Amino acid sequence: MNVNEGRSTENGLPRPILIGYRATGKSTLAADLARRIGCRQIDADEAFETAWGCSIASFIGDRGEIAFRDAETALLRDLLGQPDAILATGGGVILRPENRLLLGQSGRPVVWLTAPVSEIRRRLAADPTTSGRRPALFGGDVLDEVEQALAQRERWYREVADAMFDTTGVERNVLVASVCRWLDAWRPSGTGERSDGGGKQ
């Protein structure tokens, strides 16, 4: 892959793929980075709901989680084919090995956003879309399952991430500046120049 692929013409920064659990700030950061870099941003959850004409919760309720994950993988393939846009993925996209392989082979920087369990619960409780758009994963309450889900997923987020940024208590402009500095130092895997930029722990 050419090292200039997936980079904006405005300032040379690559368009990252954002991963992380619900309410860690992926959609917000994607929009902020898109304005800073001067490119498009895509929210995978919004793209899914637009494509299927219903909420994710409704889709899962009608068709089941396996059908949702199948559709999510198909959508991920399509969205990764748009390297000119910053992509904010759904929180569970890393659950499938196929998706992790797609992310790893994208040739683009994968940024993992994190926050403590207590902060994620606080954000979810304050989000009016939580009950309608964010279905519970284990058949219980969305807020109660955060710790269990994070424990299950952490190793997979870590597996595909090139960098990790904690979004707790960080002002949006500060986070954007930090991520941009890391993106400026990032090089695609295999170039011998890959940098973690201090973001990954």
C-alpha positions as CSV (number, residue, x, y, z in Angstrom):
1,M,0.0,0.0,0.0
2,N,1.2,3.5,-0.8
3,V,2.0,5.3,2.4
4,N,0.1,8.3,1.1
5,E,-3.2,6.4,0.8
6,G,-5.8,7.4,3.3
7,R,-4.2,10.8,3.9
8,S,-5.9,14.1,3.5
9,T,-4.7,16.5,0.8
10,E,-5.1,19.4,3.2
11,N,-2.4,18.6,5.7
12,G,-1.2,15.0,5.1
13,L,-2.8,13.4,8.2
14,P,-4.2,9.9,7.7
15,R,-7.8,9.2,8.2
16,P,-8.1,6.9,11.3
17,I,-10.5,4.2,12.2
18,L,-11.9,4.7,15.7
19,I,-12.7,1.7,17.9
20,G,-13.9,1.4,21.5
21,Y,-16.8,0.6,23.7
22,R,-20.1,2.6,23.7
23,A,-19.9,6.1,25.0
24,T,-16.1,6.4,24.8
25,G,-16.4,9.4,22.4
26,K,-15.8,7.8,18.9
27,S,-18.5,9.7,17.1
28,T,-17.6,13.0,18.7
29,L,-13.9,12.6,18.0
30,A,-14.6,11.5,14.4
31,A,-16.5,14.7,13.8
32,D,-13.9,16.9,15.5
33,L,-11.0,15.3,13.6
34,A,-12.9,15.6,10.3
35,R,-13.2,19.3,10.8
36,R,-9.6,19.6,11.7
37,I,-8.2,17.5,8.9
38,G,-10.7,18.7,6.3
39,C,-12.4,15.4,5.3
40,R,-15.6,13.4,5.7
41,Q,-16.5,11.3,8.7
42,I,-18.7,8.2,8.9
43,D,-20.4,6.9,11.9
44,A,-20.9,3.1,11.4
45,D,-24.0,2.9,13.6
46,E,-25.7,5.8,11.7
47,A,-24.7,4.2,8.4
48,F,-26.2,0.9,9.5
49,E,-29.5,2.5,10.5
50,T,-29.7,4.5,7.3
51,A,-29.0,1.4,5.2
52,W,-31.6,-0.8,7.0
53,G,-34.2,1.9,7.8
54,C,-34.4,1.0,11.5
55,S,-32.5,1.3,14.8
56,I,-29.9,-1.3,15.7
57,A,-32.1,-2.3,18.7
58,S,-35.0,-2.9,16.4
59,F,-32.9,-4.8,13.9
60,I,-31.6,-7.1,16.6
61,G,-35.1,-7.5,18.1
62,D,-36.5,-8.5,14.8
63,R,-33.7,-10.6,13.3
64,G,-31.3,-11.5,16.1
65,E,-27.8,-10.6,17.0
66,I,-26.2,-13.1,14.5
67,A,-28.0,-11.4,11.6
68,F,-26.9,-8.0,12.9
69,R,-23.2,-9.1,13.1
70,D,-23.4,-10.5,9.6
71,A,-24.8,-7.2,8.3
72,E,-22.2,-5.3,10.4
73,T,-19.4,-7.2,8.7
74,A,-20.8,-6.5,5.3
75,L,-21.1,-2.8,6.1
76,L,-17.6,-2.7,7.5
77,R,-16.2,-4.0,4.2
78,D,-18.1,-1.3,2.4
79,L,-17.0,1.5,4.7
80,L,-13.3,0.5,4.7
81,G,-13.6,1.0,0.9
82,Q,-14.0,4.7,1.6
83,P,-10.5,5.6,2.8
84,D,-11.1,9.3,2.4
85,A,-13.3,9.4,5.5
86,I,-12.6,9.0,9.2
87,L,-14.6,6.0,10.4
88,A,-16.1,5.6,13.9
89,T,-17.0,1.9,14.3
90,G,-19.6,0.3,16.5
91,G,-18.5,-0.8,19.9
92,G,-18.8,-4.6,19.1
93,V,-17.1,-4.6,15.7
94,I,-14.0,-6.2,17.2
95,L,-16.0,-9.3,18.4
96,R,-15.6,-11.2,15.1
97,P,-12.1,-12.4,14.0
98,E,-13.1,-11.5,10.4
99,N,-13.7,-7.9,11.4
100,R,-10.4,-7.7,13.3
101,L,-8.6,-9.0,10.3
102,L,-10.3,-6.4,8.1
103,L,-9.3,-3.6,10.5
104,G,-5.7,-4.9,10.7
105,Q,-5.4,-5.2,6.9
106,S,-6.9,-1.7,6.2
107,G,-3.5,0.0,6.1
108,R,-5.0,2.8,8.2
109,P,-4.3,3.8,11.8
110,V,-6.7,2.2,14.3
111,V,-7.3,4.4,17.4
112,W,-8.8,2.9,20.5
113,L,-10.8,5.2,22.8
114,T,-11.2,4.2,26.4
115,A,-12.9,5.4,29.6
116,P,-13.4,3.8,33.0
117,V,-16.5,1.7,33.7
118,S,-18.0,4.4,36.0
119,E,-17.5,7.1,33.3
120,I,-19.1,5.0,30.6
121,R,-22.1,4.3,32.8
122,R,-22.4,8.0,33.5
123,R,-22.3,8.9,29.8
124,L,-24.8,6.1,28.9
125,A,-27.2,7.2,31.6
126,A,-27.1,10.8,30.3
127,D,-27.6,9.7,26.6
128,P,-31.2,9.8,25.6
129,T,-30.5,7.3,22.8
130,T,-29.2,4.6,25.1
131,S,-32.5,2.7,25.6
132,G,-33.7,3.0,22.0
133,R,-30.5,2.6,20.1
134,R,-28.2,0.7,22.3
135,P,-29.6,-2.8,23.1
136,A,-28.4,-4.7,26.1
137,L,-25.9,-7.3,25.1
138,F,-26.5,-9.9,27.8
139,G,-30.2,-9.6,28.3
140,G,-30.0,-7.3,31.3
141,D,-29.6,-3.6,31.8
142,V,-27.3,-1.6,29.5
143,L,-25.6,0.1,32.4
144,D,-25.1,-3.0,34.5
145,E,-23.4,-4.9,31.7
146,V,-20.6,-2.4,31.0
147,E,-18.0,-4.0,33.2
148,Q,-18.6,-7.5,31.9
149,A,-18.6,-6.4,28.3
150,L,-15.4,-4.5,28.7
151,A,-13.7,-7.4,30.4
152,Q,-14.7,-9.6,27.4
153,R,-13.6,-7.1,24.7
154,E,-10.4,-5.5,26.0
155,R,-8.1,-8.1,24.5
156,W,-9.6,-7.6,21.1
157,Y,-9.5,-3.8,21.2
158,R,-5.9,-4.1,22.2
159,E,-5.2,-6.7,19.4
160,V,-6.2,-4.3,16.6
161,A,-5.3,-0.9,18.1
162,D,-2.3,1.1,17.0
163,A,-2.9,3.6,19.8
164,M,-5.1,4.1,22.9
165,F,-6.4,7.4,24.2
166,D,-8.4,7.8,27.4
167,T,-11.2,10.3,26.9
168,T,-12.0,10.8,30.5
169,G,-11.9,14.5,31.6
170,V,-10.1,15.5,28.4
171,E,-11.3,18.7,26.6
172,R,-12.3,18.0,23.0
173,N,-9.7,20.3,21.5
174,V,-7.0,18.8,23.7
175,L,-7.9,15.3,22.6
176,V,-8.0,16.3,18.9
177,A,-4.6,17.9,19.2
178,S,-3.2,14.8,20.9
179,V,-4.6,12.4,18.3
180,C,-3.4,14.7,15.4
181,R,0.1,14.7,16.8
182,W,0.1,10.9,17.0
183,L,-1.4,10.6,13.5
184,D,1.4,12.8,12.2
185,A,4.0,10.4,13.5
186,W,2.1,7.2,12.5
187,R,3.4,5.1,9.6
188,P,1.7,2.0,8.1
189,S,2.7,-1.3,9.4
190,G,5.6,-2.8,7.4
191,T,7.3,0.5,6.6
192,G,9.7,0.1,9.5
193,E,8.7,3.5,10.7
194,R,5.5,2.7,12.7
195,S,5.1,4.9,15.8
196,D,2.8,4.5,18.8
197,G,3.1,8.2,19.5
198,G,2.8,7.6,23.2
199,G,-0.9,6.8,22.9
200,K,-0.8,3.0,23.3
201,Q,-0.3,1.5,26.7
